[in-house]
Amino acid sequence: MTHVVRRIGVPPHERGSISGANCPDLFELTDGNFAAIGTAATAELEDKLPADASRADDERIVIITRQTLVRAKADIPDV
């Protein structure tokens, strides 16, 4: 069973979440993969994906803010 190892980047309140919201967020998992919490955007963006991109039935498109990813950059491993 896969578990969350650690947050990638800083907690939402350190990125300026003043509403008490806890997302968006990025996490590293025990299996080496990453999980993202973001705003659901599958319906909005699926038909706008590039021709060489697609998603499986069990996948969703989510939006994370630029600041979330930029602040996570230092924590993302090179390999």
Secondary structure as GFF3:
##gff-version 3
##sequence-region A 1 79
A	DSSP	beta_strand	4	7	.	.	.	ID=ss1
A	DSSP	three_ten_helix	12	15	.	.	.	ID=ss2
A	DSSP	beta_strand	25	29	.	.	.	ID=ss3
A	DSSP	beta_strand	34	37	.	.	.	ID=ss4
A	DSSP	beta_strand	39	40	.	.	.	ID=ss5
A	DSSP	alpha_helix	42	45	.	.	.	ID=ss6
A	DSSP	three_ten_helix	46	48	.	.	.	ID=ss7
A	DSSP	beta_strand	62	63	.	.	.	ID=ss8
A	DSSP	alpha_helix	66	72	.	.	.	ID=ss9
A	DSSP	three_ten_helix	73	75	.	.	.	ID=ss10
###
